[in-house]
Amino acid sequence: MTARGLNTGAAAPRPPVGGFQSGRVLTLAVCHFIHDVYSSFLAPLLPLLIEKHSLSLAQAGFLTTIMQVPALLNPYIGTLADRMSTRWFIILAPSLTAVPMSLIGLAPSYAALLILMFVAGVSVAIFHVPAPVMVSRLSGSRVGRGMSFFMTGGELARSLGPLAAVGAVSVLGFEGFYPVMGVGLLASVWLYSRFADVPLKIDGHKRASIRQVWRETRYVLLPLSGILTTRGFMHAAMTAFLPTFILQETGNLWLAGAGLTIFEAAGVVGVMAAGSLSDAFGRRRVLLVSLIGAPLGLFLFTCLSGWARVAMLVFTGFTLLSTSPVMLAIVQERAFKSPAAANGIYMMISFMARSAIVVGVGWLGDLMGLRNTYLVAAALGLLGLPFVWLLPRSRRSVAAVVSL
């Protein structure tokens, strides 16, 4: 007997091994923070690069594109990570990101900047693809909690990284801030000391090709792709255009900056809570709450004013950004044979959806104004709800369906 709508060749979910290793999970979360602080250096320092090298806005934007291009290689990086010990990818990444990002002030030419950005982009990819696999292995049965810890490090880095970059340049100068790479080098040494004896190879299974990994996990990756796409309109509206929207509404530049900080801070709290909540109440239930709450919060944020709008901004940040650790946990629980490759495919899909949608949201903003665009994004966010029902209910239910 075969269950329609699911790939019957998919492997059963990996059973939890061991307990929650809080010390090592926290180490990974802290090093995730350190790593992502460096990867966030480009945006705040871009005006200085434009001035130094007399760059056009197109050239400046292309630096970001070059840094993101290696994300297209995520599935291949994941396949490679499944064939060797993933810890070496993670141990080396903070150093490999810290060095090029700390040298951008010394870059003698635009071509040198492009090389530095590409190297940093590759390093970002080789960290973020296998790291959730390691977190999953160290979290035992509480994978959601582990993903929350890990993703909190990244969210905090996105909030504090620009401040770190500006602070370092203010103290040491644009061409003299390169010694800050030392923190990244120390992070790699710390990771080596903590994980040198942790075996993380995927033993006992033949390594699968990317096509095979897709076949085995598409029953999860396809619904998640739908959620990423529909949620992406809200995410793009709030992360890329929130300061612009607030400035248009209030005319206050300070409030525009503070609004984004409030939104990101609420997201940090949501990321911290969502994984553990999904361990206790189920992944689908937490995703349903988030995908109902975020569109409602965005709608009310757009329509209300005063302190009620601030409250809805907090609520929207909490619910909208909290889905990341839950979806990462789902991928890792279902990818038995090739977890890094499956995570690579998931991250490539996320990158492609995010990159395309932000352009579409900007186009809608030009066409109908940001207020109406926010309302449209909220409505589109609700379209993600049916995809949640296509996800497996639990480890037990998936194993039962696969065995039919």
Sequence and secondary structure as in RCSB ss.txt:
>XXXX:A:sequence
MTARGLNTGAAAPRPPVGGFQSGRVLTLAVCHFIHDVYSSFLAPLLPLLIEKHSLSLAQAGFLTTIMQVPALLNP
YIGTLADRMSTRWFIILAPSLTAVPMSLIGLAPSYAALLILMFVAGVSVAIFHVPAPVMVSRLSGSRVGRGMSFF
MTGGELARSLGPLAAVGAVSVLGFEGFYPVMGVGLLASVWLYSRFADVPLKIDGHKRASIRQVWRETRYVLLPLS
GILTTRGFMHAAMTAFLPTFILQETGNLWLAGAGLTIFEAAGVVGVMAAGSLSDAFGRRRVLLVSLIGAPLGLFL
FTCLSGWARVAMLVFTGFTLLSTSPVMLAIVQERAFKSPAAANGIYMMISFMARSAIVVGVGWLGDLMGLRNTYL
VAAALGLLGLPFVWLLPRSRRSVAAVVSL
>XXXX:A:secstr
   TTS TTS       S   HHHHHHHHHHHHHHHHHHTSHHHHHHHHHHHHT  HHHHHHHHHHHHGGGGGHH
HHHHHHHHS HHHHHHHHHHHHHHHHHSGGG  SHHHHHHHHHHHHHHHHHHHTTHHHHHHHHSTT HHHHHHHH
HHHHHHHHHHHHHHHHHHHHHH TTT GGGHHHHHHHHHHHHHHHTT     TTS    HHHHHHHHHHHHHHHH
HHHHHHHHHHHHHHHHHHHHHHHHH  HHHHHHHHHHHHHHHHHHHHHHHHHHHHH HHHHHHHHHHHHHHHHHH
HHH  HHHHHHHHHHHHHHHHTHHHHHHHHHHHH  S HHHHHHHHHHHHHHHHHHHHHHHHHHHHHH HHHHHH
HHHHHHGGGHHHHHTS S HHHHHHHHT 
